[in-house]
Amino acid sequence: MSDETIRYSREDLAEFEQIIQDKLTAARKEVAFIKETLSRKNDSGTDNTASSSKVLEDGADTAEKESLNQLASRQMKFIQQLENALVRIKNSTYGVCIGTGKLIPKERLRAVPHTQHSIEAKMARRD
């Protein structure tokens, strides 16, 4: 078996790198937006002085902040996975399933560019 059959070509890797870079840009923008939203939430004014509605607002604000923090955390994890995929592109291991050692189909990599598992390996892990 030649090396070309177990690795993607430079052209393929360049395509995947561009997909990953685009997703990284979008994810970083989303994290920045979430952080900006959270910092604005911390600047709550003192206009509303009604005590009963203030308690309800505080609860809603807390729930919204928690939700935004969870979203930011998921996005940061996604960014880390994308950055790890870029490292795999640089060392020519990108697109090789860590479960089977076979190439992950291009369609799967285009849909989930940070994956390290083929569908076959992912299904085997669930069993």
N, C-alpha and C positions, 0 to 999 in steps of 0.2 A: 504494500500500500504506500503510495507516494505521499509526501507531506502536503501537497496541494489538496488532496481529498479530505484531509482532516482539519484544514484551516481555510478561512475565507481569504479571498484575494485582497490586495491593497485597495482596489477600487470598491469592493464590497465594504471593507472596513471604513473607508472614507465616507460612504453613504451612511453607514450606521453611526459614525461619529457625528455627522451633521444632524441626524435625527436626535441624537442624545444632546447635542449642544442646544438645539431648539427647545427641547423639553426642559433642559436646565435653566435656560433663560426664562421660560414661562413660570417654572416652579419658583425661581428666585424672586420674580416680580410678585407672585402670589404671597410669598413669605413676607416681603417688604410691605405689601398692602395690609396683611394681617397685623404685623407689628405696628404699623401706623394706626390702624383701627384700635388696637389695644391701648396705645398711648393716648389716643383721644378719649377713650373710655375712662382713663385715669384722671382726666381733666374735668370731672363732673363739677358743675357749678352749684351755687347755693340758691338758685331761683325758686326751687320748689321746697317749701317749708312744711307742707302738710305731712304729719308724722306717719299716718297709716299708709298713705300712698308711697311715701319714701321707703318704707320697709318692703313693700312689694317691688318697687323699682330696684332696690338693692339686691333682692333675690333674683330678679330677672337679669340684672347686670352681672351678677356673679355667675349665673348659668351661662350667659352669653360669653363671658370671659373664659370660662372653662372650655366651652365649645371651640372658641377661637384658638385657645392654647393647644387643644388636642389636634385641631386642623394644622396648626403651625408645626407641631411635633411630627405629624405624619408627613408633611411636606419636607421637613428637614431630613427625615429618614429616606424619603424618595430621592432627594438631592444627593445624599451620601451614596445610595445605590447607583445612581447615574454616574457619579464621579468614579466609583469603583469600576463601572463598566468602561469608562474612558481609560483607566489603567490597564484593563484587560485588552483593550484595543492596542495600546502602546506595546504590550508585551506579547501580542499575537495569540492570546488565548481566548479572545472574545468569540462568542458564538459556539463554543465547544461545551456540551452538556457535562456538568460535573458528575452526573449520575451514570451516564452511559458512555461518555467519551466520544459520542457522535456529534456531528454538526447539528445545531438547532436550526430548524427551517427558517428561511429568511422572512416568511410571512409572520412567524411568531416574534422574531426579533424586531420587526417593524412595529408590531403592536405593543410588545413589552420589551423595549430595548435593554432593560437592565436585568433580564432574566438570565439565570445560569442553568436552567433545567429545560429539557425538551418536554413536550406534553407527555410522552411515554414515561419519562422519569418522574414527572410530577404526579401522574396517576399511580405509579408504583409506590410513591411515598405515602399516599393516602390509604393504601390497603393495609 
